[in-house]
Amino acid sequence: MAIPVNRSSQFLFIPMLLLLIISAGCSYGFRGSLPEHIQSVKIIPIRSRVTQYGLEQDITSRVTEMMVRDGRLAVVLEGQDSEIEGTIAAYLKSPYSYTSSEQVEEYKLEIRVEITFIDLLRETDIISNESVTTWLVYDPDTETEIDARNRLLEEASKDIVRRCLSGW
């Protein structure tokens, strides 16, 4: 036996269903996977176990800038709910490709940073000594190593912030 369906109720069902789906999607917050009790972060100056001068200052300031730009957590110097600390464990430059005459055509730059993200309110590690590795390839004929290094540090900083705020 067929159930009679009012034509006008069919036309109301679809918009109501869409409204329900949209409103359910809006319940997901801007904070992503961050616990609600974490509102602020202190970025401890990143240390280095490599010999390249200035990497630790450059990446610390870039991570801080990325965190401020992201806006999910207030970056503070004291009274913080959480801390991010890190150590540059490796910075490598190696040949990536060669010409037919066996000259280096491109180089690979790689940086590995070990990070820890600490929830100070609950006294737990959210991330504990996790390696974040970022690399890129550059052509020395079109880009200096300094420019490639700056690009690498920018990408590594994005990866660190993304990992701390979204990846757990």
N, C-alpha and C positions, 0 to 999 in steps of 0.2 A: 504494500500500500504506500503510495507516494504522499509525502507530507506537503501540504500547500505552502508555497513561499510567496510572501508579499514582495513584489519587485522593488519597492522603495526601501525595504529593510536590507536588501542585497546591496544597494548603493551606499547605505550608511555603514554596513559592516566593514568594508574595505578601508574607508578613512579612519574608522575607530581602531581597527587593527594597526594601521600605520602609526597613529598617535600613540598607541600603547607601546609599540616597538621603539619609537623615538624617545619616549619618556623613560623607558627602561634603559636605553643607551645613555641617557643623560645622567643616570645615577652613578656612573663611573666618574670618579673625581679627577681633577687635574693633577693630583699628587701621585698618580700611578700606584706603585706598590709600596710607597713609603708608609710606615706606621704613623698613625695620627698623632702620637705623642711626640714625635720628632719634628720640631719646628725650626731648629737652628743647627748650624754646623761650624766648626772651626777647622780650618785647613792648616795642619801642622806643616811647616816648611819641609819639602821633600828632600831626602838625603840622597847621596850618590855613592855608588861603589865603582864608578868608572872614572877615567882620567880626563874626559872632555870637560873643559872649564865652562861654568855657567849654565849647564843643563838643568841643574836642580832649581836655580832661581827662575829660569825661563818657564819651566813646566809648572812650578808652584804658582807663579803669577797667572799663567794661562788657565790652570784648573780653577783658581779663585775667580777669574773673570767669567769662565764658562758657568760656574755655579751661580754667580750673581745674575748672569744673563738668563739662566734657566728659571730662577725665581721661586722654585718650590721651597727652598730653605733659605732662611736669613743667614748670611755669612757674618759671623761675629768673632770677636777676639777673646771674650770671656762670657761665662754664663751659658755655654752652649749645651745642647741636648745630645750632640754627636760630634765625632771627630773623624777626619780623614787623614791618614798618614801614609806615606809611601817612601819607597827607596828605588832609585834607578839601579837595576841589577845588571843591565847590559845596554850597550850602545854599539852597534856594529855597522861597518861599511864594508860591503863586499861586491866584487864584480857580479853583474847579473847577466849581461849578454856581451857577445864579442862580434867584431866585424869579421869578414872573410879573411882578413890578414891578421887575425887573432889579437887585435887591439880591443881594449875594453870600450864598449859602446854605451852601456848603461851600468849604473851602480844601484845596489839595493841598500837603503838605510833602514835600520831596525832599532827599535827601543823596547825594552821590557821593564815595566815598573811593577813592583810588588806593592799592593795596596791593602790597607786594613781600614774598615769602616766600623766605628765603634758606637754603639748605643750606650751613652753614658747614664741615662736614666734607669735602664734595666741592667746595666753593667754586663753587656754581652757584645760579642763581635757579630756584626751583621755580615761582614766579609772579613776573612782572616787570612792574611798573607797570600792573597791571590795574585797571580801574574796577569797583567794586561799587556799584550804584545801588539805593537803597531809597526807596520813597515810600508815602505813605498819605494818605487823605482824612479830614478831620475837620469836624464841625459846630460852629461857634463858640458856638451856643446851648446845647450839651450838654457841651462839652469846651473847656478853655482851651488856648491855643497851647502853653503850657509842658507841660501833660499830653500833648498830641499830640506835642510834640518828644521827651519822654521815651519815649513809645511808639515813635517813629521810631528813636531811638538804640538802643533795645533790639532792634528788628528788624534794624537795620543791623549791629549787633554779631553777631547770630546769623548773618547772611548772610556776614560777613567770616570768622568762624570756620569755618562750613560750607565756604566756598570754599577756605580754606587747608587744611583737613583732609580734605576729601572730593572736591573738584572738579577734580582734575588727573589 
